[in-house]
Amino acid sequence: MTQQPGGPGEDLRVLQIRVYYDRDSGDIVHVHKLMAAATESLDDQRIDEEMSFFEESLRKRHPAEAGAAIDCLVVDEAALQEAVDPRVRLRVDVAAQKLVPDDREGKVTEEAEVLDAKVEAILRLIATIQDEDVWRTLRESWRRPGWTTPAERILVTGQLDSLRDSLEQVRQQRGRLVHGCRAVGAQR
C-alpha cells in the first residue's frame, strides 16, 4: 500500500492474497497479502494498482532471464489458513491451479544435500582455524626477544580478543540453530 493503514490498534482486513510460484516446478517464491484498515475501502482498480507495484518489485528480484518463470494464483484467506500447517510444505499444482502439499520425492533429499554442503563448508573453515602449525608459528614469533613494540602488542592482543569473541558468537549461533532444529523436529 502506498499509505500506512491507520494507527496502532486499528483493525486490518485482508483484501487479497496472491501466491507467486515458479511456473515450471510449482515452488512458491512468495505469498503476498494486501491489507487495508477496516475503515478503508478500495475498489478493484486500486487493488490491481497496489498489486502491480508489488509485482514489479517481484519481477526485479526474480528476473525471467535467470530462468524463473513466475506466475500468480489468487487464493482465498480461509482456504490458505486451512491449507497452512507448520509441518506441511506447500506448492502450487500448476495444472489444477490450487495449493497442494509438497510431497514430491527427492525434494527433501535435495534440500538436505544443500544444507549438508553448507555444514561441510563451515567445518572446512573451522579446520583452517584449527591449523596447529599456524598457531605454533604465532606463539614462536612473540616469544622471540625484541619481537614487537608495546603498540603492536596491543594491536595483536586486540585481534586475538576479537577472534575469540567472534568464535564465541559462532558457538552461540550454532547452539541456537541446534535448539531451533530440535524444536521443529519435536513437532513432527
N, C-alpha and C positions, 0 to 999 in steps of 0.2 A: 504494500500500500504506500502511496506517496505521502500520506499523513499518518501520524501516530493515532491509534484509536484512543479514546478518552483517557481520563486519569486513572490512578491506581484504584483497583477495586471495581472498575466498570466491567460489566458483563460483556463477554465477547461471544460471537456466534460464528460458526464455520459456514462460509458461503459456498466453498467448493474445494474439493480435494482432487489433486491430479497426481497420478503416479507416472513418473518418467522412467522408461525402461529401454534396454538395448533391444532393438527390433529383431536381431538375429537370435539371441540367446534367451530373451525374456528376463534377464537380470535387471533388477530395479537399481537405478542410479540415484533416484531422489524421490521423496514424497513431499509434495508442497500443499500446505493448507492455506487458503486465502480466508482471512478472518476480518471481521469488522465489529465495531461496537454494536451492541444490541439495538441501540437507538438509531444507528446509521443505516440508511437504505441505499443499496447500489443496484443500478439497473444492469442488464446483461451486457450492454456496451461497455460500461465502466469495469465490470468484472473481466471481460475479454481484454480490455486495455491493460489492467493490472497484471493479468496473467501473461500478456505478450511481453511486458517489461521483464518479468522473471524468466520467461523462455529465452529471451535474447541473451541474458547473462548465462543461462544454462548452455546455450549453443557455444558460447565463447569458452566455457570450461570443458566441453565435450565436443570438439570440432569434428565434423564429418570426415575430414581428411585423415584423422587419426584412427579411422576405422569404426568409430562409434556412430551407428545409425540409431538415433534416439527418437522414440515415439512417446505418445502420451495416452493415458487411459484415465478418464474421469470416473471416480468411484464415489459411492455413497458413504457417508460417515459411519452409519450403522453397520454396513457391510464390512467396512475396513476394521472397525472395532471387533466385530465377530471373528474376522479372519486373523487378527493380530493376537498372537500368543508369544510371550517372550522366548518360548522354546522352539518356535517354528519359524523357519526362514521362508519368506515368500518370494515368488517370481510371478511374472505375467505369462499366462498361457496365450501366446500371440494369436493362435487360430481362434480360440474361444473368446478372446478379449476379456479375460477375467483374472483375478488374483487366485493363485493356487499355491499350496505348499511346495517348496523346492525339495523334491525327493529324488532328484537326478543322481544316479550312481556316479561316483567319481568326483563330484563337486566338493564334497567334504575332504576327500583324499587330496585333491588338488590344492585346496586351501591349507590343509595341514602341511603339505610339502612346502608351500610358500613360507609358512611360519617356521617350519624346521630349518629352512635355509637361513632365515633371519637369526635363529638361535645359533646356528653354526658360525655365522659371520661374527656374532658377538663373542663366541668362545675363541675364535681366531684372534680377535682384538685383545681379549684378556690374555691369551697366550703370549702375545708380543709384549704386554706389560710385565708378564712374569719372567721374562728372559733374564736368567740369573747372571749371564755374562755382562749385560748392560749394568745391572745393579752393582756387580763386583767392580767394574771399571769406575763407576761413580764413587764408590766407597774408597777405592785405592787413590783416586785423584785428590780427594780432600784430606787424605792422611799425609800427603807429601808436605814437607816443610816449605813454608812460603807459598802455599797453594794459591791464596787469593787475598784480596783486601777485605776489610770489615764490611764495606758496602756491598761487595759481590757476595759475601757470605750471607748477608741479609736477603739479597735477591734470591739466592739458591734456597735458603730456608723458606722464604715465602712461596716459591714454586713448589717445593715439596709439601708444604702445608696445603696449598691449593689442590695439588694432585690427590692428597689423602682425602680432602673434603669432597672432591669430585667422585672419588671411588666410593665414599660413604653414601653419597646421593644415589649412585648406581645400585649399591647394595639395597638401599631403601626402595628404589623403584622396582627392583626385582622382587622384593618382598610383597609390594602392593600388587604386582602383576600375578604372582603366585596365589595370593589371597583372593584376588578377583576371579581367576580361573577356577579355583576350588569352589568358590561361592556359586558360580554359574554351573559348574559340573554337579553340584549338590542338588540343583533344582531339576535336573533331568532324570 
